[in-house]
Amino acid sequence: MIQRIVRITPVQAGKVAAVMYGIMGVVFSPFLMVPALLGAKDAFPIWTPLLVIPLYVLGGFVMTVVMAWLYNLIAGWVGGIEVTLQSQPGA
């Protein structure tokens, strides 16, 4: 069955993206702290990645909202993305 995505709710998409960006920030921030922990002289201060995570989450939310809005605008002109779906027996 072919269906078409004609609208994405911008704020809901932004919330989902913000959570994903937050998870990625928490996972990867320790790697950004390694140089400071090892005593590199030109490394970022150890607290910098912790400061950047909220900015990363906010930026991801805002950009996803903008892109979802833009998708909705363009999908109205050209018809959206078509996806093929298959029903699972017993689901």
C-alpha positions in Angstrom: 0.0 0.0 0.0 1.5 3.3 -1.0 0.8 6.2 1.3 2.1 9.8 1.2 3.4 12.0 4.0 1.8 15.3 3.3 2.3 17.0 6.7 4.7 16.8 9.6 3.7 18.4 12.9 6.7 20.8 13.4 6.6 21.1 17.2 6.2 17.3 17.8 9.1 16.6 15.3 11.1 19.3 17.1 10.5 17.6 20.5 11.6 14.2 19.2 14.7 15.6 17.6 15.6 17.6 20.8 15.5 14.3 22.8 17.6 12.6 20.2 20.1 15.5 20.1 20.2 15.4 23.9 21.0 11.7 24.0 23.7 12.2 21.4 25.2 15.1 23.4 25.3 13.1 26.6 26.8 10.1 24.8 29.5 12.1 23.0 30.4 14.8 25.5 32.7 12.6 27.5 34.9 12.1 24.4 35.2 15.9 24.2 36.4 16.0 27.8 39.2 13.5 27.3 41.9 16.0 26.2 41.2 18.2 29.3 41.3 15.1 31.6 44.6 14.1 30.0 46.1 17.6 30.7 46.4 18.9 27.2 47.3 22.6 27.4 45.2 23.8 24.5 42.1 21.7 25.3 38.6 23.1 26.0 37.8 23.5 29.7 36.3 20.3 31.0 32.9 22.0 31.6 32.5 23.2 28.0 30.8 20.1 26.6 28.3 20.3 29.5 27.5 23.9 28.6 27.2 23.0 24.9 24.6 20.2 25.3 21.7 22.5 26.1 22.6 24.7 23.1 22.9 21.6 20.9 19.4 20.5 22.1 17.9 23.9 21.5 19.5 24.3 18.1 18.3 20.8 17.1 14.8 21.7 18.2 14.6 25.0 16.4 16.2 23.7 13.1 13.8 20.6 13.1 10.8 22.9 13.6 12.0 25.1 10.7 12.7 22.1 8.4 9.3 20.4 9.2 7.5 23.7 8.4 9.5 24.0 5.2 8.7 20.4 4.3 5.0 21.1 4.8 5.2 24.1 2.5 7.0 22.2 -0.2 4.9 19.0 0.2 1.8 21.2 -0.5 3.4 22.2 -3.8 4.8 18.8 -5.0 2.8 16.2 -3.0 5.0 15.0 -0.3 7.1 11.8 0.2 5.5 8.5 -0.9 6.2 5.4 1.3 5.1 1.8 0.7 3.6 0.2 3.8 2.8 -3.5 4.3 0.4 -4.9 6.9 1.6 -7.6 9.2 -0.8 -10.5 9.7 -2.1 -10.7 13.2 -1.0 -7.2 14.1 
